[in-house]
Amino acid sequence: MYAPRAVHLADLCGNGRLDLIVVNGNDRLLIFLGLGDGRFGPEVNGGQGLAVGNHPADVAVADLTGHGARDLAVVDTGSNDLRLLFGEGHGTDWPCGPFRSCIRERSRPQCW
């Protein structure tokens, strides 16, 4: 881990275990799934983390779409935008469902 900027705990998988979300100083978001005994497993993307902009500052966790899976909203102060990561909630893929990215620049969202 390189100079963490923010740390949050949330149940991303819906399994009742707290997972660790770290906004890292190398412009990455790191997610460590909770093991249920106070420990965390390895970072879910093989230690690479998720690229989340030029200078991510913080992250919020909520079900933004009402579909029952947790989503992530990352504030990026380097590019003045908000990156949304939509959880799919499958329970099998990374991290308990792949996340689809969306960058909101001004009023036009761009998703992939």
Long-range contacts (C-beta under 8 A, 24 or more apart in sequence): 1-30, 2-26, 5-56, 5-57, 5-58, 6-57, 6-58, 6-59, 8-59, 8-60, 8-61, 10-61, 10-70, 11-70, 12-61, 12-70, 12-87, 12-95, 12-96, 13-70, 13-91, 13-95, 13-96, 13-97, 14-68, 14-69, 14-70, 14-89, 14-91, 14-96, 15-91, 15-96, 19-95, 21-59, 21-61, 21-72, 23-52, 23-56, 23-57, 23-58, 23-59, 23-74, 24-49, 24-56, 27-51, 27-52, 27-53, 27-54, 27-55, 27-56, 27-78, 28-52, 28-56, 29-56, 29-59, 29-72, 29-74, 29-85, 31-95, 33-95, 33-96, 44-94, 44-95, 45-94, 45-95, 50-85, 50-99, 52-76, 52-83, 52-85, 53-78, 53-79, 53-81, 53-83, 53-103, 54-78, 54-79, 55-79, 56-83, 69-97, 71-99, 72-99, 79-105, 81-105, 84-109
